[in-house]
């Protein structure tokens, strides 16, 4: 090894190797930081999109509930039936159940014939 006068630096193979290893480590570290930064930006963008989607879904739900409440109040005010529809007649229900069983067996044509669409 040789001491370079006035520079305060050792010149030699060990020092050169150490600097080369440090430089490689720094380059690797910078690359890792860039990858993490990219991943962070993707996650932030995804989070922002999901938050917007959730707000939109909530606004749509609120709009639908408000419309439903309004129609229920209007039906009650005019003397109409407020609430869910009345259950189907027993014969219609049994026909429906039979058609569903035929449908579950895989005979779609027969199921379609058993349950007329009105």
C-alpha positions in Angstrom: 0.0 0.0 0.0 1.1 3.5 -0.7 0.2 6.6 1.2 -0.5 9.5 -1.1 1.0 12.5 0.5 -1.3 15.4 1.2 -4.5 13.6 0.2 -5.0 11.5 3.3 -5.9 8.4 1.2 -4.3 5.0 1.1 -3.8 3.7 -2.4 -3.9 -0.1 -2.7 -6.0 -3.1 -3.6 -7.8 -3.4 -0.2 -8.9 0.2 -0.3 -10.0 0.0 -3.9 -12.0 -3.2 -3.2 -13.6 -1.6 -0.1 -14.7 1.4 -2.2 -16.0 -0.8 -5.0 -18.0 -2.8 -2.5 -19.4 0.3 -0.9 -20.3 1.7 -4.3 -22.1 -1.5 -5.3 -24.0 -1.5 -2.0 -25.0 2.1 -2.5 -26.2 1.4 -6.1 -28.2 -1.6 -4.8 -29.7 0.4 -2.0 -30.8 3.2 -4.4 -32.4 0.6 -6.6 -34.2 -0.9 -3.7 -35.4 2.5 -2.6 -36.7 3.2 -6.1 -38.6 -0.1 -6.1 -40.1 0.6 -2.7 -41.1 4.1 -3.8 -42.8 2.7 -6.9 -44.7 0.1 -4.8 -45.8 2.8 -2.3 -47.2 4.9 -5.1 -49.1 2.0 -6.6 -50.6 1.2 -3.1 -51.5 4.9 -2.6 -53.2 5.0 -5.9 -55.1 1.8 -5.2 -56.2 3.1 -1.8 -57.4 6.3 -3.3 -59.4 4.4 -6.0 -61.0 2.1 -3.4 -61.9 5.0 -1.2 -63.6 6.7 -4.1 -65.4 3.6 -5.1 -66.6 3.1 -1.5 -67.9 6.7 -1.4 -69.8 6.2 -4.7 -71.4 3.0 -3.5 -72.4 4.6 -0.2 -74.0 7.6 -2.1 -75.8 5.2 -4.5 -77.1 3.2 -1.5 -78.2 6.4 0.3 -80.0 7.5 -2.9 -81.9 4.2 -3.2 -82.9 4.1 0.4 -84.2 7.7 0.2 -86.3 6.8 -2.9 -87.6 3.6 -1.1 -88.6 5.6 2.0 -90.3 8.1 -0.2 -92.3 5.4 -2.0 -93.3 3.7 1.2 -94.5 7.0 2.7 -96.4 7.8 -0.4 -98.0 4.3 -0.4 -99.1 4.7 3.2 -100.5 8.2 2.6 -102.7 7.0 -0.3 -103.9 4.0 1.6 -101.8 1.6 -0.4 -100.0 -1.4 1.1 -96.7 -0.4 2.6 -94.2 -3.2 3.0 -93.2 -6.4 1.2 -95.5 -8.0 -1.4 -98.0 -10.6 -0.3 -96.9 -14.2 -0.6 -97.8 -16.2 -3.7 -100.9 -18.4 -3.7 -100.3 -22.0 -2.5 -100.9 -23.5 -6.0 -98.6 -21.1 -7.7 -96.0 -21.7 -5.0 -96.2 -25.5 -5.4 -95.9 -25.1 -9.2 -92.9 -23.0 -8.7 -91.3 -25.5 -6.4 -91.9 -28.3 -8.9 -90.4 -26.3 -11.7 -87.3 -25.5 -9.5 -86.8 -29.3 -8.8 -87.0 -30.1 -12.5 -84.5 -27.2 -13.2 -82.1 -28.6 -10.5 -82.2 -32.0 -12.2 -80.9 -30.3 -15.4 -84.0 -30.6 -17.6 -84.2 -26.9 -18.5 -86.7 -27.2 -21.3 -89.2 -29.1 -19.1 -88.7 -26.6 -16.3 -89.4 -23.7 -18.7 -92.6 -25.3 -19.8 -93.8 -25.9 -16.2 -93.3 -22.3 -15.2 -95.0 -19.9 -17.6 -93.7 -16.4 -17.5 -96.4 -13.8 -17.2 
